[in-house]
């Protein structure tokens, strides 16, 4: 976890009940985390992003 501390924008998501393979162990929770990150990223870009 400490290796990511130098990144300007980082986050740590913890998925209870999952170890090293969260996608396989808790696919619903993993998908929900991924969806949140993607929605936040898209919101930060603004409504006209990608229309250049």
C-alpha positions in Angstrom: 0.0 0.0 0.0 2.9 2.4 0.8 4.2 2.1 -2.8 1.1 4.0 -4.1 1.5 7.0 -1.7 3.7 8.9 -4.2 0.9 9.0 -6.8 -1.0 12.3 -7.1 -4.4 10.7 -7.2 -4.8 7.4 -5.5 -7.3 5.6 -3.4 -7.5 2.4 -1.5 -10.7 0.3 -1.7 -11.1 -2.5 0.8 -13.4 -5.4 0.0 -14.3 -7.4 3.1 -14.1 -11.1 2.6 -11.7 -10.9 -0.3 -8.0 -11.6 -0.4 -5.8 -11.4 -3.5 -8.5 -12.2 -6.1 -11.4 -9.8 -5.3 -12.7 -10.1 -8.8 -13.2 -13.8 -8.4 -13.9 -13.9 -4.6 -16.4 -11.0 -4.4 -17.4 -10.1 -8.0 -20.4 -8.0 -7.0 -18.4 -5.9 -4.5 -15.5 -5.6 -6.9 -17.9 -4.4 -9.7 -19.5 -1.9 -7.4 -16.1 -0.4 -6.5 -15.1 -0.3 -10.1 -18.4 1.4 -11.1 -17.9 4.1 -8.4 -14.4 4.8 -9.6 -15.4 5.0 -13.3 -18.4 7.3 -12.5 -16.3 9.6 -10.4 -13.7 9.8 -13.1 -16.3 10.5 -15.8 -17.9 13.2 -13.6 -14.5 14.8 -13.0 -14.0 15.1 -16.8 -17.2 17.0 -17.3 -20.1 16.6 -19.7 -18.2 17.7 -22.8 -15.1 15.5 -22.3 -14.3 13.3 -25.3 -16.3 15.4 -27.7 -13.3 17.3 -29.1 
